[in-house]
């Protein structure tokens, strides 16, 4: 009987130790909910190198263009998810997190999109046209341009990109994977300046060194084609990058140069 009482007392003490922190957290939450919002602290991830938005833009979105002021409002009346969704209306915002600190401030952390490519319209002769264009994200989503900041990315052109659904279809998957690869590989990111994709998926690349046009063909097996071309660069073109103006690697086990 004594052993049973000791066993019950042991679990009672454990229960109390678990209950005390929960009560403290609950009391702190109630206290915070009664506080007034003192300041709005906006943190934008400029470490990514992007400068699409600034804290003033974020505050404008949070307050619905000033119609819903936050400072002075009761913390308990602020719906954090609603505020996060307001900021995420800007398509150049990848993620947003809102929380309250112990000093009564509302803290907003914003992660910007980091586009991998920028679409530009060209004429049949390859000349750029004046156009608003758009960025392409890592997920293949189209993002708007902004006059405030221009991200340094791979330029893409061609009818293939004029249909939004192409990048999310079966044919678009290897094209998007190629864009990701060109962005992640140090050599090709420095060497390839523009990628052109026709409506039927034929790909051509323009280079920085040598000013060459590389005919890649379809995006399927692009890794093996680029590896083969990299070896060709090292062994044949290292001494003279401008030796050829056109290089085709679209055919298996064959490199055609002009």
N, C-alpha and C positions, 0 to 999 in steps of 0.2 A: 504494500500500500504506500509506504514511504517512497519506494523507488518510482512508483507511478506519479506521485506528487512532484518529485524532483524532475521527472521527465516533462511534466506539464509546465512546471515553472521555467524550465530551460527554454521551451518554445514560446512561452509568454514574454520572456525577456527579449528573445530574438524578434518577436512581433513588434514590441515596443521600439526597438532600435530601427526597425524598418519603417514604422509609422511616423516617428519623429521627423525624419528628413522630408517625408511627403507633406506633413503638416506645415513645415517651414517653407517649402516650395509653394504650397497653396496660399499661405499668408503673403508671401512675397508677390505672387501673381495678383492677388487682390489689391495689394498696395500699389503696384505698378499700374493696374487698370484704372485706379482713381486719380493717378497723376495726370497733369496736363503735359502735352507735348511741348518741350522747351525749344528744341532746335531740330532742324532737319539736316542730317549729315549724309551727304551723297559721296560714294566712293566709286569711281569709274576705273576700270582696269587698263590704264594707259601703258602698263608694262608690255602689253601685247603689240604695241607699236601702232595701234589703230587710234584715230582721232575723229571718229564719226560724230560723237555726241559729247556734250559737256554737262556739268552739274545743273546749269540753268535749264537745259533741255529736259533733263530728268525731272526737275522740280515742276516745270510746266506740265509735263505728263501726269505727275502725281496729283497735282491740284486741279486737274482738268481745266487747264488754261486759267487758273486763278479763281474759278467758280467754287472750288471746294478747298479752302485753306486748311492746312494741317496744324500749324503752330497754334497752341492754345487749346486745341481739342483734347478731350479726355482720351487717354491711351486706350481705354477699354472700348471706345467707340470706333477706333481705327481698325478696319478689317485688312489685315496684312496681305492676304491673298488677292484681294481686290486691287490694292495699290500696286502689287507686283504685276498684275495683268495690265494695268494702265501703262506701265513702263514698257511692257513687252509688245504693246501696239506698234512701237517703232520696230520695223523689220530688221534694223541694224543692231538690235539688242538680242543677244543670244540667250541670256538668262538674267534674272533679277531676283534678289533676295532681300526681304524687309524684316527687320527685327527691332526690338526696343532694348536700349541699354539701361543700366541701373541709375543713370543720372537723369532719366526722363527724356532722352533724345530718341528720335526715330532715325534709324540707320538704314540706308539703302545701298546695297552693293550691286553694281551693274557690270555684267560681262558682255563685251561687244562681240559682234560677229567678226570673224577673220576670213575674208573671202580668199579663194584660191585662184580665181580667174575673173577676167572682165570681158564681156562680150562687146564687140564693136561692129558696126555695119560697114561693109565695103562695097565698092562698085565691082563690075565684072573685071576691071583692070587691076583690082586689088587696092584701089585708093580708099582711104577712110572717108566716110560720110559723116556729116554733123548729125549726131544722134544722142539721145539720152543714154541709151545702153542700159546695162545692168551688171551686177556682180553675180558670181556663182559661188555658193557656199560648199563646204565639204560634203554636205548631204545632197547636193545637187539642186538646192533651192535658189531661186532668182531673188537677188536683193537690189534695192534701189541705189542709185548713185546719189552723191551729195556734193554741193558746191564747196562745202567746208574742207573736205579732205579727200584725197585720191590715194587709194591703196596701190602699192606697187605689186602688181600681180602679172601672171601670164595673160596675154591678150588672146582671145579666141574670136573666131569669125566663121561665117558660113551659114547656109540655110538650116543646117541640122539644129542649131540652137534657137531658131525662131519658133520652134514648137516646144513649149514647156514640157510636154509629156515625154519627149524623146529621151531626156536624161534619166527618167524614171522607168523607162521600158527596158526590154531585153537587150536591144541594141545599144542603149545608152549606158548600161552598167559598165562595160569595158572602157567606154570613153571617159566616164567619170573616174574610173580607177586610174586611167592614164593621166588625167589632170592631177589627181592626188600624188601620183608617182613623180611627175615633173616638179611638183612643189616640194616634195620631201627629199629628192636626190640632189645632193650638193652640186654635182657636175652639170646635170641636165637643167637644173633651175637657173644656173648662170648662163648656159649655152642657148637654151630655147627661149625665144622672145614672143613667138606667136604660133598659135595652132589653128589651122583652118580645117573645118569638117564639112564636107558636102552633104547633101540631103540623103545620099545613099550610104554614108558612113565612111567614105574615103578620107584619109587624114594626111595633111601635109604640115610640116613644121618649118619655121624660119629660124635661122641661127643668128647669134650675136657675132661670133667670130667666123669670118669667111663669107658671111652673107649668103648662105646656101639655102636651097629649098630641099628639104628631106621628104621624100614620098614614102610614107609609112604604110599606106594601105589601110585596111580595116584595123580597129583597135585590138582585135583578138591577138594574143601572143605578142603584145607590144614589148614585153620585158626582154624576150629573146632577141627581138629585132634591134632594140636599143643596145643590148649587150654586144651584139655583133658589130653594130656601128661604132661603139666605143673602142673596140679592139682595132677597127679600121682606122679610126682617128689616130690612135697611138702609133700604129705601125706604118701607115701610109701618109697621113696628112700632118703629122707633128711638125715637119719642117716647113710646110707651106699650107696654111689653112685655106687659102683662096684658090687652090689648085682646081677645084671643081665648083660649078655653080648649082648643079643638081645631083642629088644622090638618092637612089631608090633602093629601099630594103624591103619592098612589099612582097618580093618573091622569095621563097624558101631557099636557104643556102646560097643566095646570090646577091651581090651588090652591083648595081649599075650606076656608072658615073658619067657625067658630061661636063 
